[in-house]
Amino acid sequence: MSTKLLDCIEIETGDTCEYSVIWLHGLGASGHDFEPIVPNLGLLARPGVRFLFPHAPVRPISVNGGAAMRAWYDISSIDFESREQDSVGIKESANAVHQLVEKEIERGIAPGNILLAGFSQGGAIALFAGLLSEHRLGGILALSTYVPILEEVLPAINDANRNIPVFMAHGLSDDVIALRYGEQSRAALEASGVNPEWHTYPIAHSVSAEEVADISTWFKRQFGM
């Protein structure tokens, strides 16, 4: 487990923050990737929300010929169904997110007011870290993604975390993580007592304006706006 906190971009929507959102980018991106989304969410000044956009570590990615880039875990193959999952990398990144959660608690944010969000790889880590958190967090936003290491995650979800609000969204034409993999994760979660709010959009592996509007609505509900 890493002892050094991830470097993060921080944006606060009010003078006093009562909520925190830890938002994880996708493969090869950085914390700057979703930084521009904050003003588009139309959040009110109260309650204040602190957005943290951490940068993933730089690591070699096998499917890209070992080229180094920011990533939460390694990808060994484009064959989603047969590839071996990087369980070590996934768990290391989840632990790094848990450290950020603990830091926000130290800064005075209640665990139930901390939400995890992520796109693609980042969404996978948000789901893994949020569902297996020792704290019952305020919600998980998972975009264009799936639950990694399902066989380990599902039996380990405690009763409190089964009730966590989860927003899952996927593009109907996603050519990176096919829609069916998101649907499979959704079905597995539902069978385990987690009930995600599910959305699909006529897009590929991206985020649309309609999706941002739905994300805004969901966030406002969690923030009591």
Stockholm file with secondary structure:
# STOCKHOLM 1.0

chainA/1-225         MSTKLLDCIEIETGDTCEYSVIWLHGLGASGHDFEPIVPNLGLLARPGVRFLFPHAPVRPISVNGGAAMRAWYDISSIDFESREQDSVGIKESANAVHQLVEKEIERGIAPGNILLAGFSQGGAIALFAGLLSEHRLGGILALSTYVPILEEVLPAINDANRNIPVFMAHGLSDDVIALRYGEQSRAALEASGVNPEWHTYPIAHSVSAEEVADISTWFKRQFGM
#=GR chainA/1-225 SS CCCSCCCEEEEESSSSEEEEEEEECCTTCCTTTTTTHHHHTCCCSSSEEEEEEECCCEEEEGGGTTEEEECSSCCCCSCTTTSCCCHHHHHHHHHHHHHHHHHHHHTTCCGGGEEEEEETHHHHHHHHHHHTCSSCCSEEEEESCCCTTHHHHHHHCCHHHHTSCEEEEEETTCSSSCHHHHHHHHHHHHHTTCCCEEEEESCSSSCCHHHHHHHHHHHHHHHTC
#=GC SS_cons         CCCSCCCEEEEESSSSEEEEEEEECCTTCCTTTTTTHHHHTCCCSSSEEEEEEECCCEEEEGGGTTEEEECSSCCCCSCTTTSCCCHHHHHHHHHHHHHHHHHHHHTTCCGGGEEEEEETHHHHHHHHHHHTCSSCCSEEEEESCCCTTHHHHHHHCCHHHHTSCEEEEEETTCSSSCHHHHHHHHHHHHHTTCCCEEEEESCSSSCCHHHHHHHHHHHHHHHTC
//
